Amino acid sequence: MSLLGKLFRWERGRQESGYDKMLICGAYWPIKFDTYLLRFPKGSEIAPHTDKVESGKHYRLNIVLKNAKVGGEFICANPIFETKRIKFFRPDESEHQVTKVQEGNRYLLSVGWIKNT
């Protein structure tokens, strides 16, 4: 599906772990970036992983819009900056995960970009 065909449509997340993503905007030039709304319903989780890129440095800024009532915690081995609602990290270098959502739903705005080196 084309980039335009993915705009504002829910689709399954890459990790096939129960979360959904909706592309809000993105570009390939001058800086490759994407912005997604992520939805983690009850039962979803993301196992520990890294997101490799072919070249450059991958950065991601996650802003938690709504926490799950129970579970759905973001765990990152080496965040650049982290508060309760803001998570800034290098997904290509730092292992990260989301614990299982046990009650409620978790929503976040996720902005990622690749800086050429």
Accessible surface in RSA format (square Angstrom, percent):
REM  Atomic radii and reference values for relative SASA: ProtOr
REM  Chains: A
REM  Algorithm: Lee & Richards
REM  Probe-radius: 1.40
REM  Slices: 20
REM RES _ NUM      All-atoms   Total-Side   Main-Chain    Non-polar    All polar
REM                ABS   REL    ABS   REL    ABS   REL    ABS   REL    ABS   REL
RES MET A   1   171.09  88.6  91.87  60.8  79.22 188.6 103.13  87.7  67.96  90.0
RES SER A   2    74.19  62.7  55.59  74.2  18.60  42.9  54.34 115.7  19.85  27.8
RES LEU A   3    64.78  36.1  55.68  39.8   9.10  22.9  56.96  40.0   7.82  21.0
RES LEU A   4   142.11  79.1 129.94  93.0  12.17  30.6 130.14  91.4  11.98  32.2
RES GLY A   5    22.22  27.4   0.00   N/A  22.22  27.4  21.71  59.6   0.52   1.2
RES LYS A   6    64.78  31.6  63.48  39.0   1.30   3.1  14.22  12.8  50.56  53.9
RES LEU A   7    47.42  26.4  40.39  28.9   7.03  17.7  40.39  28.4   7.03  18.9
RES PHE A   8   129.86  65.0 111.27  68.9  18.59  48.4 111.27  67.5  18.59  53.2
RES ARG A   9   147.04  61.7 142.10  72.4   4.94  11.8  37.94  51.9 109.10  66.1
RES TRP A  10    87.88  35.3  59.89  29.0  27.99  65.7  46.08  24.6  41.80  67.8
RES GLU A  11    56.76  32.6  47.21  35.7   9.55  22.7  32.13  62.1  24.63  20.1
RES ARG A  12   150.18  63.1 136.13  69.4  14.04  33.4  56.19  76.8  93.98  57.0
RES GLY A  13     3.19   3.9   0.00   N/A   3.19   3.9   0.20   0.5   2.99   6.7
RES ARG A  14   151.24  63.5 122.31  62.3  28.93  68.9  61.28  83.8  89.96  54.5
RES GLN A  15    64.37  36.0  42.04  30.7  22.33  53.2   8.49  18.1  55.88  42.4
RES GLU A  16   156.41  89.8 123.61  93.5  32.79  78.1  42.45  82.1 113.96  93.0
RES SER A  17    27.85  23.5  11.23  15.0  16.62  38.3  22.55  48.0   5.30   7.4
RES GLY A  18    26.56  32.8   0.00   N/A  26.56  32.8  20.95  57.5   5.61  12.6
RES TYR A  19    17.87   8.3  17.44   9.9   0.43   1.1   0.47   0.3  17.40  21.5
RES ASP A  20    17.70  12.4  17.70  17.6   0.00   0.0   0.77   1.8  16.93  16.9
RES LYS A  21    26.64  13.0  26.64  16.3   0.00   0.0   7.18   6.5  19.46  20.7
RES MET A  22    29.86  15.5  29.86  19.8   0.00   0.0  21.07  17.9   8.79  11.7
RES LEU A  23     0.96   0.5   0.96   0.7   0.00   0.0   0.96   0.7   0.00   0.0
RES ILE A  24    55.31  31.5  50.20  37.4   5.11  12.3  50.20  36.1   5.11  13.9
RES CYS A  25    53.21  40.2  51.54  57.5   1.67   3.9  29.62  75.0  23.59  25.4
RES GLY A  26    24.89  30.7   0.00   N/A  24.89  30.7   1.32   3.6  23.57  52.8
RES ALA A  27    29.88  27.5  21.62  33.4   8.26  18.8  27.31  38.5   2.57   6.8
RES TYR A  28   150.90  70.5 130.92  74.5  19.98  52.0  97.36  73.2  53.54  66.0
RES TRP A  29   207.24  83.2 193.79  93.8  13.45  31.6 167.70  89.4  39.53  64.1
RES PRO A  30   101.09  73.7  80.47  73.4  20.62  75.0  80.49  66.5  20.61 128.1
RES ILE A  31    97.92  55.7  93.82  69.9   4.11   9.9  96.77  69.7   1.16   3.1
RES LYS A  32   105.63  51.5 101.85  62.5   3.78   9.0  52.36  47.1  53.27  56.7
RES PHE A  33    69.53  34.8  61.51  38.1   8.02  20.9  64.63  39.2   4.91  14.0
RES ASP A  34    38.53  27.0  38.53  38.3   0.00   0.0   9.51  22.4  29.02  28.9
RES THR A  35    13.36   9.5  13.36  13.5   0.00   0.0   9.19  12.3   4.18   6.3
RES TYR A  36    31.42  14.7  31.42  17.9   0.00   0.0  12.72   9.6  18.70  23.1
RES LEU A  37    40.02  22.3  40.02  28.6   0.00   0.0  40.02  28.1   0.00   0.0
RES LEU A  38    21.72  12.1  21.72  15.5   0.00   0.0  21.72  15.3   0.00   0.0
RES ARG A  39    63.05  26.5  63.05  32.1   0.00   0.0  10.19  13.9  52.86  32.0
RES PHE A  40     2.01   1.0   2.01   1.2   0.00   0.0   2.01   1.2   0.00   0.0
RES PRO A  41    41.03  29.9  41.03  37.4   0.00   0.0  41.03  33.9   0.00   0.0
RES LYS A  42   147.92  72.2 125.99  77.3  21.93  52.2  70.71  63.6  77.20  82.2
RES GLY A  43    37.38  46.1   0.00   N/A  37.38  46.1  21.76  59.7  15.62  35.0
RES SER A  44     2.32   2.0   0.53   0.7   1.80   4.1   1.52   3.2   0.81   1.1
RES GLU A  45    74.36  42.7  74.36  56.3   0.00   0.0  14.68  28.4  59.68  48.7
RES ILE A  46    16.17   9.2  14.63  10.9   1.54   3.7  14.70  10.6   1.47   4.0
RES ALA A  47    69.03  63.5  58.78  90.7  10.25  23.3  65.27  91.9   3.76  10.0
RES PRO A  48    70.69  51.5  51.19  46.7  19.50  70.9  51.19  42.3  19.50 121.2
RES HIS A  49    34.57  18.9  26.41  18.4   8.16  20.9  30.44  31.4   4.13   4.8
RES THR A  50    48.89  34.8  29.22  29.6  19.67  46.9  16.08  21.6  32.81  49.6
RES ASP A  51    17.96  12.6  13.65  13.6   4.31  10.2   6.82  16.1  11.14  11.1
RES LYS A  52   158.35  77.3 128.59  78.9  29.76  70.8  94.92  85.4  63.43  67.6
RES VAL A  53    43.15  28.4  15.38  13.9  27.77  66.9  22.78  19.8  20.36  55.2
RES GLU A  54   187.71 107.8 144.05 109.0  43.66 103.9  65.99 127.6 121.72  99.4
RES SER A  55    79.26  67.0  67.11  89.6  12.15  28.0  46.63  99.3  32.62  45.7
RES GLY A  56    19.41  23.9   0.00   N/A  19.41  23.9   0.52   1.4  18.90  42.3
RES LYS A  57    81.03  39.5  81.03  49.7   0.00   0.0  27.93  25.1  53.09  56.6
RES HIS A  58    17.19   9.4  17.19  11.9   0.00   0.0  12.59  13.0   4.60   5.4
RES TYR A  59    38.09  17.8  38.09  21.7   0.00   0.0  17.30  13.0  20.78  25.6
RES ARG A  60    34.65  14.5  34.65  17.7   0.00   0.0  14.15  19.3  20.50  12.4
RES LEU A  61    50.90  28.3  50.90  36.4   0.00   0.0  50.90  35.7   0.00   0.0
RES ASN A  62    10.21   7.0  10.21   9.9   0.00   0.0   0.11   0.3  10.10   9.8
RES ILE A  63    58.46  33.3  58.46  43.5   0.00   0.0  58.46  42.1   0.00   0.0
RES VAL A  64     4.76   3.1   1.92   1.7   2.84   6.8   1.92   1.7   2.84   7.7
RES LEU A  65    95.34  53.1  66.91  47.9  28.43  71.5  70.22  49.3  25.12  67.6
RES LYS A  66    93.84  45.8  91.66  56.2   2.18   5.2  81.01  72.9  12.84  13.7
RES ASN A  67    49.20  33.9  38.23  36.9  10.97  26.4  20.80  50.1  28.40  27.4
RES ALA A  68    11.81  10.9   0.00   0.0  11.81  26.9   0.00   0.0  11.81  31.3
RES LYS A  69   153.29  74.8 118.80  72.9  34.49  82.1  71.86  64.7  81.43  86.7
RES VAL A  70    66.85  44.0  62.54  56.6   4.30  10.4  66.85  58.1   0.00   0.0
RES GLY A  71    18.75  23.1   0.00   N/A  18.75  23.1   8.44  23.2  10.31  23.1
RES GLY A  72     3.46   4.3   0.00   N/A   3.46   4.3   0.00   0.0   3.46   7.8
RES GLU A  73   105.31  60.5 104.11  78.8   1.20   2.9  37.70  72.9  67.62  55.2
RES PHE A  74    21.31  10.7   5.60   3.5  15.72  40.9   5.60   3.4  15.72  45.0
RES ILE A  75    85.51  48.7  82.36  61.4   3.15   7.6  84.88  61.1   0.64   1.7
RES CYS A  76    16.08  12.2   0.00   0.0  16.08  37.8   0.07   0.2  16.01  17.3
RES ALA A  77    78.87  72.5  37.55  57.9  41.33  94.0  48.91  68.9  29.97  79.4
RES ASN A  78   109.56  75.6 103.64 100.2   5.93  14.3  17.72  42.6  91.85  88.8
RES PRO A  79    43.25  31.5  27.06  24.7  16.19  58.8  27.06  22.3  16.19 100.6
RES ILE A  80    89.25  50.8  56.95  42.4  32.31  77.9  62.97  45.3  26.28  71.3
RES PHE A  81   108.30  54.2 102.73  63.6   5.57  14.5 108.30  65.7   0.00   0.0
RES GLU A  82    74.25  42.6  45.22  34.2  29.03  69.1  15.64  30.3  58.61  47.9
RES THR A  83    58.19  41.4  46.94  47.6  11.26  26.8  54.35  73.0   3.84   5.8
RES LYS A  84   155.66  75.9 137.28  84.2  18.38  43.8  88.72  79.9  66.94  71.3
RES ARG A  85   105.37  44.2 104.98  53.5   0.40   0.9  43.72  59.8  61.65  37.4
RES ILE A  86    65.39  37.2  65.39  48.7   0.00   0.0  65.39  47.1   0.00   0.0
RES LYS A  87    21.66  10.6  21.66  13.3   0.00   0.0   4.36   3.9  17.30  18.4
RES PHE A  88    46.79  23.4  46.71  28.9   0.09   0.2  46.71  28.3   0.09   0.2
RES PHE A  89     3.04   1.5   3.04   1.9   0.00   0.0   3.04   1.8   0.00   0.0
RES ARG A  90    31.31  13.1  31.25  15.9   0.06   0.1  12.18  16.6  19.13  11.6
RES PRO A  91     0.15   0.1   0.15   0.1   0.00   0.0   0.15   0.1   0.00   0.0
RES ASP A  92    12.62   8.8   9.71   9.7   2.91   6.9   3.96   9.3   8.66   8.6
RES GLU A  93   122.18  70.1  90.68  68.6  31.50  75.0  33.87  65.5  88.32  72.1
RES SER A  94     6.20   5.2   2.89   3.9   3.31   7.6   6.20  13.2   0.00   0.0
RES GLU A  95    91.45  52.5  86.75  65.6   4.71  11.2  15.91  30.8  75.54  61.7
RES HIS A  96    14.27   7.8  12.67   8.8   1.60   4.1  10.81  11.1   3.46   4.0
RES GLN A  97    44.63  25.0  43.90  32.1   0.73   1.7   1.33   2.8  43.30  32.8
RES VAL A  98     8.34   5.5   7.20   6.5   1.14   2.7   7.20   6.3   1.14   3.1
RES THR A  99    39.81  28.3  35.79  36.3   4.02   9.6  39.07  52.5   0.74   1.1
RES LYS A 100    99.95  48.8  96.26  59.1   3.70   8.8  41.91  37.7  58.04  61.8
RES VAL A 101     0.56   0.4   0.00   0.0   0.56   1.4   0.00   0.0   0.56   1.5
RES GLN A 102   108.21  60.5  95.14  69.5  13.06  31.1  26.44  56.3  81.77  62.0
RES GLU A 103    83.43  47.9  83.43  63.1   0.00   0.0  24.84  48.1  58.58  47.8
RES GLY A 104    21.75  26.8   0.00   N/A  21.75  26.8  15.84  43.5   5.91  13.2
RES ASN A 105    55.36  38.2  55.27  53.4   0.09   0.2   0.89   2.1  54.47  52.6
RES ARG A 106     3.53   1.5   3.53   1.8   0.00   0.0   0.30   0.4   3.23   2.0
RES TYR A 107    60.69  28.3  60.69  34.5   0.00   0.0  34.54  26.0  26.15  32.2
RES LEU A 108     2.21   1.2   2.21   1.6   0.00   0.0   2.21   1.5   0.00   0.0
RES LEU A 109    53.97  30.1  53.88  38.5   0.09   0.2  53.88  37.8   0.09   0.2
RES SER A 110     2.42   2.0   2.42   3.2   0.00   0.0   0.84   1.8   1.58   2.2
RES VAL A 111    36.89  24.3  36.89  33.4   0.00   0.0  36.89  32.1   0.00   0.0
RES GLY A 112     1.34   1.7   0.00   N/A   1.34   1.7   1.01   2.8   0.33   0.7
RES TRP A 113    70.81  28.4  68.97  33.4   1.83   4.3  56.49  30.1  14.31  23.2
RES ILE A 114    30.19  17.2  26.73  19.9   3.46   8.3  26.73  19.2   3.46   9.4
RES LYS A 115   120.78  58.9 116.95  71.8   3.84   9.1  66.40  59.8  54.38  57.9
RES ASN A 116   120.00  82.8 100.56  97.2  19.44  46.8  30.66  73.8  89.35  86.4
RES THR A 117   128.11  91.1  53.83  54.6  74.28 177.0  65.05  87.4  63.06  95.3
END  Absolute sums over single chains surface
CHAIN  1 A     7181.6       5951.6       1230.0       4062.2       3119.4
END  Absolute sums over all chains
TOTAL          7181.6       5951.6       1230.0       4062.2       3119.4
